[in-house]
Amino acid sequence: MTGKEKKRKAAGSKKHVEHARNVQALSGKRTRRRLLATSLKAKRLVERNRGTLLNSYRLIRDHFKELEKGKHVEAEGISIERAATGKFKGKKNIFTLLVKTREFEFFVKVFEPRAEVDIIRGLNVLEHHLRQTHYKVEGVNMVSIKPLLLYEDLVGKRSFLVTRFLKESEVEQVSNMKKSNKKSKISKALLRLRLKMDALHDVWEVADVNAFYHRETDTVYLFDIYHFKP
């Protein structure tokens, strides 16, 4: 690696760490029918795009069976299809959708809410720990992917976790990486973090399949982390 490449990676890594620090924790309101949660910073983005997000939700709701089967849905300038960054494409009750609008692209993870699973706490505990380690684990840069919002329909038994979209051209799922010293180092760091989270906080799913390596900035992004209430 040349000197310029090292400087670019260092600068990019610092930028992503600063971005992670500036994103606030999730908070939300729960009723008997639903849970809606977001961070203060993401809330501004949600408010600016309220109409687009609401129309996207309605399209997903009205065409859920079609999307579940892999069909493409498009209306009102919004394109939705089943997609994933990596080889694991989900399963029947848990999968991700790529939503493209005129303004931006985002991922929507669709899953069934469970009383023993607390996504907000899981993300916030992980973020707190990463802050304490200055976003480094075993020498590996790590940040968690912050959701734009979490919506749980407790009556319809369906949840939607909205995050920014990670393109496969930009990141590589750690579980898909070829055997190398870099992959070994990342996997070792993920194992250390997983054991720490499991032991102290009952935070689950810190794993290669939920980690994405961004080569340009030498940073690992963590996705789909939650707290399991025993």
Secondary structure by P-SEA (a helix, b strand, c coil): ccaaaaaaaaaaaaaaaaaaaabbbbbbcccccbbbbbcaaaaaaaaaaaaaaaaaaaaaaaaaaaaaaccccccccbbbbbbbccccccccccbbbbbbcccbbbbbbbbbbbccccaaaaaaaaaaaaaaaccccccbbbbcccccbbbbcccccbbbbbbbbbbcccccccccccccaaaaaaaaaaaaaaaaaaacccccccccccbbbbccccbbbbcbbbbbcc
